[in-house]
Amino acid sequence: MKLSRLGIAAGTCALLVACGYRLLPLTKPTEDPIVIGTANSLTHLDPAGGYDSGSWALYSNIYQGLLTFDPGAAAPRLDAAASCAFTRSLTTYRCTVRDGLRFSNGHPLTAAAVKHSFERVLAIRDPLGPSPLFANLRSVEASGSSVTFHLAAADATWPSKIATPAGSIVDPAEFPRSALRTRQSGAGSGPYVVSSYREGVRVGLVPNAAYKGAVARKGKPVEVRYYKTSQDVERAWNARRIDVAFSGLTAATLATVENGKDPEVRLFTGESTVGRYLVLNTRPSHRPLADVAARRAVAALVNRGRLANTVFKDTVSPLYSLVPRGVTGHGTDFYDVYPESDPEWAARHLRAAGLSSPVRIKLGHQVGTAAVEAHELKEQLERKGLFEVELIEEGDWVTYQERYKKGEFDAYILQWNPDFPDPDTFVQPLVGSGNTLYNGYSSAEIDSSIKATQQFADRARTVPQLRRIQRVIAEDVPLVPLWQKKSYVATRPSIAGGHYLVADSSGVWRLWELRRQEPEG
């Protein structure tokens, strides 16, 4: 997914009887909500318009898919579907929708609604949306309670793709086929219902009393508060305005808490597969990084160990491949091909390509710790006068996405959260033709290898192709892997279930697992 924001106006049709919809009763909170602070902002409540970690986190709570993931599972399980399976080949996949499902506005959830939900993602093709995940979808048909997906080519990963929030099922009466829903509301069939919303600030969630699906536990009322930076989350934490800090506390604080110096914090840690990349713009020849020699020089100048230690206080670890550790096919190609932070190597290759120094580039980055990271990268790239780096800071996440998609940066920093537990989520969306990075990169060899990997239900059989893909990426350098994130969630001692929010490869944000507990003694 995804990388990491809009609003619901008060009084939307999802919440008002006056709009003509029969509402299912909301569960009235009988207790104060558990308050979560996060720096992962929300792009859009329409799942056709959001392909980032903050939006997808919310989608997994208010919308339902045909399939979903259990914690740590490699394969999806049934949710809104009563059954799902490939038919005669890996190009046709059929599901049967559960009986009796309804959206939170009272409308029935049908096979026709599923068809509508997938078709509108492709019809809208919003630049911030998840349509690249469905690039292989040729058509969808609905008959009775059955939904059939016809794929252009064999794809063993299709069940995992439709288990992501990209496969969120929405009500055709509220979500038009060819445009995003202008009223920012969230009528879904998931474990939660949106009870309140203030754009860019907070969203309130209450349990959906009519929910039927894979989640057995009934959740507690939750409020998610959005902050621009991890420093802002930390200030809210220190002021005791939040109960849970998700993707929020600074690296310096996490390093201290990890050493057990704060008994008032329960810290949950996991080895996530979230990757951080320096994306390089390969677009036409007037761009300074269009020449592969310049991109290779960048790869040779980066010092990942210094980034991990100095900027992130060892809360991340260096990454040397497109596919992170812990994912099938992980390699070390950027370690094997390039030296670590070697200006002499970089200078030789720039001279051999006839490129004069300094190579002037514009490096885009966000605010907070990302700005500190960008300053460190600038120092690394400017060693020996090989590059001259102009830093361009953008505080608004949506604007940042729009700017890199327009090609305003020669390089930009991007964090990628996996869509599902499979290496395909790091390959097709990042380096396949029509990828989400908008850096102008495409490769016929890469595309052919991606199609080859998608033909194997036994994912271990994809390793040779994945290794080849990663070697080509190391040679072409459309991006430079920087580091792999460790996952941290901090809660107050009174909050249980925080370990369920520690990131895994499924991308599901299990808010329904959170609850308050009585103090001991």
Number of C-alpha atoms within 10 A of each C-alpha: 27 24 23 24 20 19 20 20 15 16 15 15 20 25 23 14 13 10 11 10 15 15 16 16 12 18 17 10 13 8 9 11 18 20 18 23 26 23 22 24 26 27 25 30 25 24 27 31 23 30 28 27 25 23 25 28 20 25 29 25 24 25 24 30 24 27 27 30 22 15 17 11 14 14 17 20 19 19 21 27 25 16 16 19 13 16 11 8 12 21 20 20 21 19 22 21 24 20 14 10 19 20 27 30 25 19 19 15 25 26 23 19 18 27 22 21 23 24 22 21 26 21 13 17 18 18 17 20 24 26 26 23 24 18 15 17 21 14 13 19 16 19 12 10 17 21 23 22 20 17 19 14 17 19 24 20 22 21 20 23 23 20 26 28 30 28 27 26 28 28 25 17 10 16 22 16 18 13 16 20 18 15 18 20 26 31 27 28 32 29 28 34 29 25 21 17 21 15 17 17 16 20 20 19 27 23 24 24 17 20 23 19 21 18 16 11 10 15 19 23 25 24 24 23 23 24 20 20 22 24 19 19 27 21 14 19 21 10 9 11 14 22 22 27 25 23 20 28 26 19 21 14 13 20 16 12 18 16 8 13 10 12 10 13 18 21 22 17 17 15 17 21 23 24 27 23 19 25 25 27 28 26 17 11 9 9 15 21 25 20 19 17 22 23 24 25 26 27 28 26 26 26 19 20 19 17 23 22 15 15 20 21 18 19 20 25 20 21 26 25 28 31 28 26 19 13 15 19 25 18 22 18 20 25 15 13 15 21 16 17 21 18 22 15 16 24 20 13 17 23 12 9 12 10 16 11 14 15 17 16 19 16 23 25 26 22 18 16 17 18 19 17 19 25 18 17 23 19 14 22 26 18 15 13 12 24 22 17 21 15 19 15 16 16 14 13 20 19 11 18 18 13 14 21 17 11 18 16 22 23 26 25 22 23 22 22 25 26 28 29 25 21 24 26 22 24 20 21 22 24 26 23 17 16 18 23 23 21 26 18 21 16 15 10 12 22 16 13 21 21 18 16 24 19 19 16 13 10 17 11 14 21 16 12 18 25 21 17 24 25 20 16 20 25 18 18 27 26 29 25 25 28 23 26 26 18 20 24 23 27 23 19 16 15 18 16 17 23 19 18 25 25 28 23 22 24 24 27 21 23 26 22 18 22 17 17 11 9 8 5 3
